């Protein structure tokens, strides 16, 4: 049982780090492949291209402030 708990602890720490690295890699790979990447920037939804050009796709809704661990129900 102790090994299972150690594995769970390890994965709980490892998975967020691995996800962050994978997300950053996917972002740069998409840009390098010539595709645009959609990001949130200054209250807008923006398509960003490798040459630095941006295309505003729309407005973002107002930000929702949450506390860590708070549960939110989406409608």
Helices and strands as residue ranges (DSSP letters): H 2-32, E 37-41, E 44-48, E 54-59
